[in-house]
Amino acid sequence: TKEGRSCFLSAAELASSVYYSIVSARAPPAGPSSVNMYRCLGELVARGGSLLTTEAPAGLPAACSGLRRYCQAAEGEDDPNFFKMVEGFFDRGASIVEDQLVHDLRTRESEEQKRHRVRGILRIIKPCNHVLSVSFPIKRDNGEWEVIEGYRAQHSQHRTPCKGGIRYSTEVSVDEVKALASLMTYKCAVVDVPFGGAKAGVKINTRNYSDSELEKITRRFTIELAKKGFIGPGIDVPAPDMSTGEREMSWIADTYANTIGHTDINAHACVTGKPISQGGIHGRISATGRGVFHGIENFINEASYMSLLGMTPGFGDKTFAIQGFGNVGLHSMRYLHRFGAKCIGIGEIDGTIWNPDGIDPKELEDYKLQHGTIVGFPKARPYDGNILEADCDILIPAASEKQLTKSNAHKIKAKIIAEGANGPTTPEADKIFLDRNIMVIPDLYLNAGGVTVSYFEWLKNLNHVSYGRLTFKYERDSNYHLLMSVQESLERKFGKHGGTIPVVPTAEFQARISGASEKDIVHSGLAYTMERSARQIMRTAMKYNLGLDLRTAAYVNAIEKVFKVYNEAGLTFT
């Protein structure tokens, strides 16, 4: 590139993937041998992919020239192809970390061979390995027939199973599921969850279908995935996403367990986000929103970052606005409100509300459940402007991708942008935010709470026992014996002249004295995961002198981890 850094080409032909096109009425079920053949072929094609540009000039320091640089895939247009946009962010991280990866290789290869190895593995990581496209008929309640389109993309099998949500939206496309699948790979790596990335989409508007029709669609889509080997506890594990939830995940689990998985004791681990009665886990519904809160908490309490923004640490005096009052927006609002931040605005597709004195999340949730909309909420007034441009400290886009663009980035007043949605910021907008000293907490870290708790649920399903069940009573008895031991020791030392010496636990210890419930364990595990990952991102940003460019730091983290897996595992059939 003109900046002198090595960079990946990201032309469309390099996004090599095996693309299956199926009309279900005609497609015969694929046997295990054919599925394995397709997978092998897909990996071979993916590894043959792209060419790198020429090497950086000799003597160029490892991290000096690539800072805040974008490869050409991420430059120019303000409405980029979503998959190319993600590839552009990957390229930026790869260009910064490549020299370090070469330096860290401890092999007997020459410098040139090491660089070939690093670039080769980075080429393997980048493309989407498999994309399944299905079309299938359903019979509507009125007797009409309709053909439904659906997709499932598997970006990487460096770790298995693949993991990613299923969304129901009319905006679903091959490009979107590929982009979201690749984001899932990097997201899992950032938070140290051992999954590859995947994503699915069904091209429907759920408001146009009855519950029975949605059940037909969900169950048939599950069968289509199963026929081609795109679902299974050790293969590919879906989860909820836009317009899907516990109900749809329960249908998927039941369909799989009663068809292709009927002999598999782990069949219900084929999907996460299920109801508790179907093997779900406490805390999964609020997990993504809770993860958003913990992610913001880790950075807003870091004095060094707040000083760069000219803000004081902590939530106490902070205001925030949210675009999208769905699952992520609601729970983010709830936890931020609980810890002292004030929500002054909420934007939805049908309207925006505003109250500079603050909006109560419980009252707004109850109003939306009753009326189906936030419009008309009595304790807030309508807001005519764009909620993204509202005057607040923290902006949380929690709706859909490419909301913050070159056209509105210079109008953003918030000093912290917390990406609750996937891909809400275009590369051009990202550059403007860096120039304006606005901190963007990136999606591949911030909304990873969902996949983190999905991992806990998947482990629970494989273990066939809920967290805490085996140790709950033992911990409670141990704590009581500890208190009794302290009391007896004091009485032996000082005597019982004035009666027994009471040992009264503090309120915090009293709340924990019975041991950790499943919800306690899930919340604790999520908080620890988000804190550890935030520290890793901060260290990477400092190591490569990235300043507020946390997105690149997160991508560098992800690339380093995925690279290590491929490098140490080696490659088959090359």
C-alpha positions as CSV (number, residue, x, y, z in Angstrom):
1,T,0.0,0.0,0.0
2,K,1.0,3.6,-0.3
3,E,1.7,3.7,3.5
4,G,4.4,1.0,3.0
5,R,2.6,-1.7,5.0
6,S,1.9,-5.2,3.7
7,C,-1.9,-5.7,3.3
8,F,-4.4,-8.3,2.1
9,L,-6.3,-8.0,-1.1
10,S,-10.0,-8.3,-0.4
11,A,-11.5,-8.5,-3.9
12,A,-14.7,-10.5,-4.1
13,E,-13.0,-13.5,-5.8
14,L,-10.7,-13.9,-2.7
15,A,-13.7,-14.6,-0.4
16,S,-13.5,-18.2,-1.4
17,S,-16.4,-20.3,0.0
18,V,-18.2,-23.4,-1.0
19,Y,-21.6,-22.3,-1.9
20,Y,-24.4,-24.9,-1.8
21,S,-27.7,-23.9,-3.5
22,I,-30.6,-26.1,-2.6
23,V,-34.2,-26.2,-3.5
24,S,-35.3,-28.5,-0.8
25,A,-38.1,-30.2,-2.8
26,R,-35.5,-31.6,-5.1
27,A,-32.4,-31.9,-3.0
28,P,-31.7,-35.5,-1.7
29,P,-30.3,-35.8,1.8
30,A,-26.5,-35.8,1.8
31,G,-24.8,-38.7,3.4
32,P,-21.9,-38.4,5.8
33,S,-19.3,-39.1,3.2
34,S,-20.6,-36.4,0.8
35,V,-20.7,-33.8,3.6
36,N,-17.2,-34.6,4.6
37,M,-16.1,-34.4,1.0
38,Y,-17.7,-30.9,0.7
39,R,-16.1,-29.8,3.9
40,C,-12.6,-31.0,2.8
41,L,-13.1,-29.3,-0.6
42,G,-14.2,-26.1,1.0
43,E,-11.1,-25.9,3.2
44,L,-8.8,-26.7,0.3
45,V,-10.4,-24.0,-1.8
46,A,-10.3,-21.5,1.1
47,R,-6.6,-22.1,1.7
48,G,-5.8,-21.6,-2.0
49,G,-7.3,-18.1,-1.8
50,S,-5.7,-14.7,-2.1
51,L,-2.4,-13.1,-2.8
52,L,-0.6,-10.6,-0.7
53,T,0.8,-7.4,-1.8
54,T,4.5,-6.9,-1.8
55,E,6.6,-6.8,1.4
56,A,7.0,-3.6,3.3
57,P,10.3,-1.8,2.7
58,A,13.2,-3.1,4.7
59,G,13.9,-1.4,8.0
60,L,10.3,-0.3,8.6
61,P,9.4,-0.7,12.3
62,A,6.8,-3.3,13.1
63,A,4.2,-1.0,14.4
64,C,5.0,2.5,13.3
65,S,3.4,2.9,9.9
66,G,0.3,0.7,10.2
67,L,-1.3,2.8,12.9
68,R,-4.8,3.9,12.0
69,R,-4.2,2.7,8.5
70,Y,-6.9,1.0,6.5
71,C,-6.4,-1.3,3.5
72,Q,-8.3,-0.3,0.4
73,A,-11.1,-2.7,1.1
74,A,-12.1,-0.4,4.0
75,E,-11.6,3.0,2.3
76,G,-13.6,5.2,-0.1
77,E,-17.3,4.3,-0.2
78,D,-19.4,5.2,2.8
79,D,-21.8,2.3,2.4
80,P,-19.3,-0.6,2.0
81,N,-20.2,-4.2,1.4
82,F,-20.6,-5.6,4.9
83,F,-18.3,-8.6,4.4
84,K,-15.7,-6.4,2.8
85,M,-16.0,-4.0,5.6
86,V,-15.2,-6.7,8.2
87,E,-12.4,-7.9,5.9
88,G,-11.0,-4.4,5.9
89,F,-10.9,-4.3,9.7
90,F,-9.2,-7.7,9.6
91,D,-6.6,-6.4,7.1
92,R,-5.8,-3.4,9.3
93,G,-5.2,-5.7,12.3
94,A,-3.2,-8.2,10.2
95,S,-0.9,-5.5,8.8
96,I,0.0,-4.4,12.3
97,V,0.6,-7.8,13.8
98,E,2.2,-9.6,10.9
99,D,5.8,-8.6,11.7
100,Q,5.3,-9.6,15.3
101,L,3.9,-13.0,14.3
102,V,7.0,-13.6,12.1
103,H,9.3,-12.6,15.0
104,D,7.5,-14.9,17.5
105,L,7.8,-18.0,15.4
106,R,10.3,-20.3,17.0
107,T,11.2,-22.6,14.1
108,R,14.3,-23.4,12.2
109,E,12.9,-21.9,9.0
110,S,14.5,-18.9,7.3
111,E,13.0,-15.4,7.7
112,E,11.4,-15.7,4.2
113,Q,9.9,-19.1,5.1
114,K,8.5,-17.8,8.3
115,R,6.9,-14.9,6.5
116,H,5.4,-17.3,4.0
117,R,3.9,-19.3,6.8
118,V,2.5,-16.3,8.6
119,R,0.9,-14.8,5.4
120,G,-0.4,-18.2,4.4
121,I,-2.2,-18.8,7.7
122,L,-3.6,-15.2,7.7
123,R,-5.0,-16.0,4.2
124,I,-6.6,-19.1,5.7
125,I,-8.2,-17.2,8.5
126,K,-9.8,-14.4,6.4
127,P,-12.3,-16.0,4.0
128,C,-15.6,-17.7,4.9
129,N,-15.2,-21.4,4.6
130,H,-18.7,-22.6,3.9
131,V,-22.0,-21.0,2.9
132,L,-25.3,-22.9,2.7
133,S,-28.2,-21.4,0.8
134,V,-31.6,-23.1,1.1
135,S,-35.1,-22.6,-0.4
136,F,-38.0,-24.5,1.0
137,P,-41.9,-24.3,0.7
138,I,-44.3,-23.8,3.6
139,K,-48.1,-23.9,3.5
140,R,-49.6,-20.7,5.0
141,D,-52.6,-20.8,7.3
142,N,-54.8,-19.5,4.5
143,G,-53.9,-22.4,2.2
144,E,-51.4,-20.5,0.0
145,W,-47.8,-21.8,-0.6
146,E,-44.7,-19.7,-0.1
147,V,-41.0,-20.4,-0.7
148,I,-38.7,-19.3,2.1
149,E,-35.1,-18.4,1.7
150,G,-32.5,-19.1,4.3
151,Y,-28.7,-19.1,4.7
152,R,-26.0,-20.4,7.1
153,A,-22.4,-19.4,6.9
154,Q,-19.5,-21.1,8.6
155,H,-16.5,-18.8,8.7
156,S,-13.9,-20.9,10.4
157,Q,-13.5,-24.4,11.8
158,H,-10.2,-23.7,13.6
159,R,-12.3,-24.5,16.7
160,T,-15.4,-26.6,16.6
161,P,-18.3,-26.5,16.9
162,C,-19.1,-23.3,14.9
163,K,-21.2,-20.8,16.8
164,G,-23.5,-18.0,15.8
165,G,-27.1,-16.8,15.9
166,I,-30.1,-17.2,13.6
167,R,-31.9,-14.0,12.6
168,Y,-35.2,-13.5,10.9
169,S,-35.2,-10.4,8.8
170,T,-36.1,-9.3,5.3
171,E,-32.6,-7.7,5.0
172,V,-30.9,-11.1,5.3
173,S,-28.4,-11.9,2.5
174,V,-25.4,-14.1,1.8
175,D,-23.1,-11.1,2.3
176,E,-24.7,-10.3,5.7
177,V,-24.4,-13.8,7.1
178,K,-20.8,-14.1,5.9
179,A,-19.9,-10.9,7.5
180,L,-21.6,-11.8,10.8
181,A,-20.0,-15.3,10.7
182,S,-16.5,-13.8,10.4
183,L,-17.3,-11.4,13.2
184,M,-18.3,-14.4,15.4
185,T,-14.9,-16.0,14.8
186,Y,-13.0,-12.9,16.0
187,K,-15.5,-12.3,18.8
188,C,-15.1,-15.8,20.2
189,A,-11.3,-15.4,20.0
190,V,-11.4,-12.1,21.8
191,V,-13.2,-13.6,24.8
192,D,-11.4,-16.9,24.7
193,V,-14.5,-19.0,23.9
194,P,-13.4,-22.1,21.9
195,F,-15.8,-21.9,18.9
196,G,-15.5,-21.1,15.3
197,G,-17.7,-18.4,13.8
198,A,-21.0,-18.9,12.0
199,K,-24.3,-17.1,11.4
200,A,-27.7,-17.9,9.9
201,G,-30.6,-15.9,8.5
202,V,-34.1,-16.6,7.2
203,K,-35.5,-13.9,4.9
204,I,-38.9,-13.2,6.5
205,N,-40.6,-10.4,8.4
206,T,-41.9,-12.2,11.5
207,R,-44.8,-9.8,11.9
208,N,-46.3,-11.2,8.7
209,Y,-46.5,-14.8,10.0
210,S,-48.6,-16.5,12.6
211,D,-47.0,-18.5,15.4
212,S,-47.8,-21.8,13.8
213,E,-46.3,-20.5,10.5
214,L,-43.1,-19.4,12.3
215,E,-42.9,-22.8,13.9
216,K,-43.2,-24.5,10.5
217,I,-40.4,-22.3,9.1
218,T,-38.1,-22.8,12.1
219,R,-38.5,-26.6,12.1
220,R,-38.1,-26.9,8.3
221,F,-35.0,-24.7,8.4
222,T,-33.5,-27.0,11.1
223,I,-34.1,-30.0,8.9
224,E,-32.4,-28.3,6.0
225,L,-29.4,-27.5,8.1
226,A,-29.3,-31.1,9.4
227,K,-29.4,-32.6,6.0
228,K,-26.2,-30.9,4.9
229,G,-24.4,-31.3,8.2
230,F,-24.8,-27.6,9.3
231,I,-26.1,-28.3,12.8
232,G,-25.0,-30.5,15.7
233,P,-23.5,-30.3,19.2
234,G,-20.0,-30.8,17.8
235,I,-20.5,-29.3,14.4
236,D,-22.5,-26.1,14.4
237,V,-24.5,-24.6,17.3
238,P,-27.0,-21.8,16.5
239,A,-28.3,-19.3,19.0
240,P,-30.9,-16.4,19.1
241,D,-30.4,-13.2,17.2
242,M,-32.7,-10.5,15.7
243,S,-36.4,-11.6,15.9
244,T,-35.6,-15.0,17.4
245,G,-35.5,-16.1,21.1
246,E,-36.1,-19.0,23.5
247,R,-39.2,-20.2,21.6
248,E,-37.4,-20.6,18.3
249,M,-34.4,-22.3,20.0
250,S,-36.7,-24.7,21.7
251,W,-38.3,-25.7,18.4
252,I,-34.8,-26.2,16.8
253,A,-33.7,-28.4,19.7
254,D,-36.8,-30.5,19.7
255,T,-36.7,-30.9,15.9
256,Y,-33.0,-32.0,15.9
257,A,-33.4,-34.3,19.0
258,N,-36.4,-36.1,17.4
259,T,-34.9,-36.5,13.9
260,I,-31.2,-36.7,13.1
261,G,-30.1,-36.5,16.7
262,H,-32.5,-39.1,18.2
263,T,-29.6,-41.4,19.2
264,D,-27.3,-38.6,20.5
265,I,-27.4,-38.1,24.3
266,N,-26.1,-34.6,23.7
267,A,-28.7,-33.7,21.1
268,H,-30.0,-30.7,23.1
269,A,-26.6,-29.1,22.9
270,C,-27.2,-28.5,19.2
271,V,-28.5,-25.0,20.0
272,T,-28.2,-22.5,22.9
273,G,-30.5,-19.8,24.2
274,K,-33.2,-22.4,25.1
275,P,-35.8,-22.1,27.9
276,I,-34.6,-23.5,31.2
277,S,-36.9,-26.5,30.9
278,Q,-35.2,-27.5,27.6
279,G,-31.7,-27.3,28.9
280,G,-31.2,-23.5,28.9
281,I,-29.2,-21.6,31.5
282,H,-30.1,-18.9,33.9
283,G,-28.9,-15.5,32.8
284,R,-28.8,-16.2,29.0
285,I,-31.6,-13.8,28.0
286,S,-29.9,-10.8,29.6
287,A,-26.3,-12.0,28.8
288,T,-25.6,-9.7,25.8
289,G,-26.9,-6.6,27.5
290,R,-25.1,-7.5,30.7
291,G,-21.9,-8.0,28.7
292,V,-22.4,-4.5,27.2
293,F,-22.6,-3.1,30.7
294,H,-19.5,-4.9,31.9
295,G,-17.6,-3.9,28.8
296,I,-18.4,-0.2,29.3
297,E,-17.7,-0.5,33.0
298,N,-14.1,-1.9,32.4
299,F,-13.2,1.1,30.2
300,I,-15.2,3.9,32.0
301,N,-13.4,3.0,35.3
302,E,-10.0,3.2,33.7
303,A,-8.6,6.6,34.6
304,S,-6.0,6.7,31.8
305,Y,-8.7,6.3,29.1
306,M,-11.1,8.7,30.7
307,S,-8.4,11.4,31.0
308,L,-7.8,11.0,27.2
309,L,-11.5,11.8,26.7
310,G,-11.6,14.6,29.3
311,M,-14.0,12.7,31.5
312,T,-14.0,11.5,35.1
313,P,-14.0,7.7,35.8
314,G,-17.2,6.0,36.9
315,F,-20.9,6.0,36.0
316,G,-22.1,8.6,38.5
317,D,-22.4,11.7,36.3
318,K,-22.8,10.0,32.9
319,T,-25.8,10.1,30.5
320,F,-26.5,7.7,27.7
321,A,-28.7,7.1,24.7
322,I,-29.6,3.9,23.0
323,Q,-30.6,3.1,19.5
324,G,-32.8,0.0,19.6
325,F,-34.9,-1.1,22.6
326,G,-34.7,-4.9,21.9
327,N,-33.1,-7.5,24.1
328,V,-29.7,-5.9,24.0
329,G,-30.9,-2.3,24.5
330,L,-33.3,-3.1,27.3
331,H,-30.8,-5.0,29.4
332,S,-27.9,-2.6,28.7
333,M,-30.2,0.2,29.9
334,R,-31.3,-1.8,33.0
335,Y,-27.7,-2.4,34.3
336,L,-26.4,1.0,33.4
337,H,-29.4,2.6,35.2
338,R,-28.8,0.3,38.3
339,F,-25.2,1.5,38.6
340,G,-25.9,5.2,38.4
341,A,-25.9,6.3,34.7
342,K,-28.9,8.2,33.4
343,C,-30.7,7.2,30.2
344,I,-31.9,10.3,28.4
345,G,-33.0,8.9,25.1
346,I,-34.2,5.8,23.3
347,G,-34.6,5.4,19.5
348,E,-36.7,2.7,17.8
349,I,-37.7,2.2,14.1
350,D,-41.1,3.7,14.8
351,G,-40.1,6.7,16.9
352,T,-37.7,8.2,19.5
353,I,-38.4,9.4,23.0
354,W,-36.4,11.9,25.1
355,N,-36.2,12.9,28.8
356,P,-33.2,14.9,30.1
357,D,-34.2,14.0,33.6
358,G,-33.8,10.3,32.9
359,I,-36.0,7.4,31.8
360,D,-36.8,4.4,34.1
361,P,-36.1,1.1,32.3
362,K,-38.7,-0.9,34.2
363,E,-41.5,1.6,33.5
364,L,-40.5,1.8,29.8
365,E,-40.4,-2.0,29.5
366,D,-43.8,-2.4,31.0
367,Y,-45.2,0.3,28.7
368,K,-43.7,-1.4,25.6
369,L,-45.1,-4.8,26.7
370,Q,-48.5,-3.3,27.0
371,H,-48.6,-1.1,23.9
372,G,-46.1,-2.8,21.6
373,T,-44.1,0.4,21.1
374,I,-42.1,3.0,23.1
375,V,-43.9,5.8,21.2
376,G,-46.3,7.7,23.6
377,F,-44.4,6.8,26.8
378,P,-45.9,9.3,29.2
379,K,-42.7,10.1,31.1
380,A,-40.8,11.2,28.0
381,R,-41.4,13.5,25.1
382,P,-41.0,12.7,21.3
383,Y,-37.6,13.5,19.9
384,D,-37.5,14.9,16.4
385,G,-33.8,14.5,15.7
386,N,-31.6,11.4,15.2
387,I,-31.0,9.6,18.5
388,L,-27.4,8.8,17.3
389,E,-26.7,12.6,17.3
390,A,-28.1,13.2,20.8
391,D,-26.1,15.1,23.3
392,C,-25.0,12.4,25.8
393,D,-21.8,10.9,27.2
394,I,-22.3,7.3,26.0
395,L,-24.0,6.3,22.8
396,I,-25.1,2.6,22.4
397,P,-26.1,1.6,18.9
398,A,-28.0,-1.6,19.5
399,A,-29.9,-2.0,16.3
400,S,-28.4,-3.1,13.0
401,E,-25.2,-2.7,11.0
402,K,-23.8,0.5,9.3
403,Q,-25.7,3.1,11.3
404,L,-22.7,5.3,12.0
405,T,-21.4,6.5,8.6
406,K,-19.3,9.3,7.1
407,S,-22.4,11.4,6.7
408,N,-23.3,11.5,10.4
409,A,-20.0,10.7,12.2
410,H,-19.0,14.4,12.5
411,K,-22.4,15.1,14.2
412,I,-22.0,12.6,17.0
413,K,-21.7,14.3,20.4
414,A,-21.0,11.3,22.6
415,K,-17.5,10.8,23.8
416,I,-17.9,7.0,24.1
417,I,-19.6,4.8,21.5
418,A,-20.4,1.3,22.8
419,E,-21.3,-1.0,19.9
420,G,-24.1,-3.2,21.2
421,A,-25.0,-4.1,17.6
422,N,-22.8,-6.0,15.1
423,G,-21.0,-3.7,12.7
424,P,-22.8,-0.4,13.4
425,T,-19.7,1.7,12.4
426,T,-18.4,1.9,8.9
427,P,-14.6,2.3,8.3
428,E,-14.9,5.9,7.2
429,A,-16.9,6.8,10.3
430,D,-14.3,4.9,12.4
431,K,-11.5,7.1,11.1
432,I,-13.5,10.2,11.8
433,F,-14.1,9.1,15.4
434,L,-10.4,8.5,15.9
435,D,-9.6,11.9,14.5
436,R,-12.2,13.5,16.9
437,N,-10.9,11.6,19.9
438,I,-14.0,9.6,20.4
439,M,-13.6,6.2,22.0
440,V,-15.3,3.3,20.2
441,I,-15.7,0.1,22.3
442,P,-15.9,-2.4,19.4
443,D,-18.7,-4.9,18.8
444,L,-16.4,-8.0,18.7
445,Y,-15.6,-7.4,22.3
446,L,-18.6,-5.5,23.7
447,N,-21.5,-7.7,22.6
448,A,-19.6,-11.0,23.3
449,G,-21.6,-11.6,26.5
450,G,-24.2,-13.6,24.5
451,V,-21.7,-16.1,23.1
452,T,-19.9,-16.3,26.5
453,V,-23.0,-17.4,28.3
454,S,-24.0,-19.6,25.3
455,Y,-20.7,-21.4,25.9
456,F,-21.7,-22.0,29.6
457,E,-25.0,-23.4,28.4
458,W,-23.4,-25.7,25.9
459,L,-21.0,-27.0,28.6
460,K,-24.0,-27.5,30.9
461,N,-25.8,-29.6,28.2
462,L,-22.7,-31.7,27.6
463,N,-22.2,-32.2,31.4
464,H,-25.9,-33.0,31.9
465,V,-25.9,-31.2,35.3
466,S,-26.7,-27.6,36.2
467,Y,-23.9,-25.4,37.7
468,G,-23.7,-25.5,41.5
469,R,-26.0,-28.5,42.0
470,L,-23.1,-30.8,43.2
471,T,-21.5,-28.3,45.5
472,F,-24.4,-26.1,46.7
473,K,-25.2,-27.9,50.1
474,Y,-21.5,-28.6,50.8
475,E,-20.6,-24.9,50.4
476,R,-23.5,-23.8,52.6
477,D,-22.6,-26.3,55.4
478,S,-18.9,-25.3,55.2
479,N,-19.7,-21.7,55.7
480,Y,-21.9,-22.4,58.7
481,H,-19.1,-24.6,60.2
482,L,-16.6,-21.8,59.6
483,L,-18.8,-19.3,61.6
484,M,-19.3,-21.8,64.4
485,S,-15.5,-22.5,64.5
486,V,-14.8,-18.7,64.9
487,Q,-17.4,-18.5,67.6
488,E,-16.1,-21.4,69.6
489,S,-12.5,-20.1,69.3
490,L,-13.5,-16.7,70.7
491,E,-15.5,-18.3,73.6
492,R,-12.5,-20.5,74.5
493,K,-10.2,-17.4,74.6
494,F,-12.5,-15.0,76.4
495,G,-14.9,-17.3,78.2
496,K,-18.7,-17.2,78.3
497,H,-19.1,-15.0,81.4
498,G,-21.5,-12.7,79.7
499,G,-23.1,-15.4,77.6
500,T,-22.2,-16.7,74.2
501,I,-20.2,-14.6,71.8
502,P,-22.3,-14.1,68.7
503,V,-20.6,-14.1,65.3
504,V,-22.7,-12.2,62.9
505,P,-21.9,-12.4,59.2
506,T,-21.9,-9.2,57.1
507,A,-24.8,-8.6,54.7
508,E,-22.5,-9.5,51.7
509,F,-21.4,-12.8,53.3
510,Q,-25.0,-13.6,54.4
511,A,-26.1,-13.3,50.8
512,R,-23.4,-15.8,49.7
513,I,-23.4,-18.1,52.7
514,S,-25.7,-20.6,50.9
515,G,-23.2,-21.1,48.1
516,A,-23.3,-20.0,44.4
517,S,-26.5,-20.6,42.4
518,E,-26.3,-21.2,38.7
519,K,-27.2,-17.6,38.0
520,D,-24.4,-16.4,40.4
521,I,-21.9,-18.6,38.6
522,V,-23.0,-17.4,35.2
523,H,-22.9,-13.7,36.2
524,S,-19.5,-14.1,37.8
525,G,-18.1,-16.0,34.8
526,L,-19.3,-13.4,32.4
527,A,-18.0,-10.5,34.5
528,Y,-14.6,-12.2,34.8
529,T,-14.5,-12.9,31.0
530,M,-15.3,-9.3,30.1
531,E,-12.7,-7.9,32.5
532,R,-9.9,-10.2,31.4
533,S,-10.6,-9.5,27.7
534,A,-10.7,-5.8,28.3
535,R,-7.3,-6.0,30.0
536,Q,-5.9,-7.9,27.0
537,I,-7.3,-5.3,24.6
538,M,-5.7,-2.5,26.7
539,R,-2.4,-4.2,26.8
540,T,-2.4,-4.7,23.0
541,A,-3.4,-1.1,22.4
542,M,-0.5,0.0,24.6
543,K,1.9,-2.5,23.0
544,Y,1.2,-1.2,19.4
545,N,0.7,2.4,20.4
546,L,-2.9,2.4,19.1
547,G,-4.3,5.0,21.5
548,L,-8.1,4.9,21.3
549,D,-8.2,2.5,18.4
550,L,-9.6,-0.3,20.5
551,R,-11.1,-2.0,17.4
552,T,-7.7,-2.7,15.9
553,A,-6.4,-3.8,19.3
554,A,-9.3,-6.3,19.5
555,Y,-8.7,-7.6,16.0
556,V,-5.0,-8.0,16.7
557,N,-5.9,-10.0,19.8
558,A,-8.2,-12.2,17.8
559,I,-5.8,-12.7,15.0
560,E,-3.0,-13.7,17.3
561,K,-5.1,-16.3,19.0
562,V,-6.6,-17.8,15.8
563,F,-3.1,-17.8,14.2
564,K,-1.7,-19.7,17.2
565,V,-4.3,-22.5,16.8
566,Y,-3.7,-22.9,13.1
567,N,0.1,-22.7,13.5
568,E,0.3,-25.3,16.3
569,A,-2.3,-27.7,14.9
570,G,-0.8,-27.7,11.5
571,L,-2.7,-28.1,8.2
572,T,-4.3,-31.3,6.7
573,F,-4.3,-32.1,3.0
574,T,-2.1,-29.2,1.8
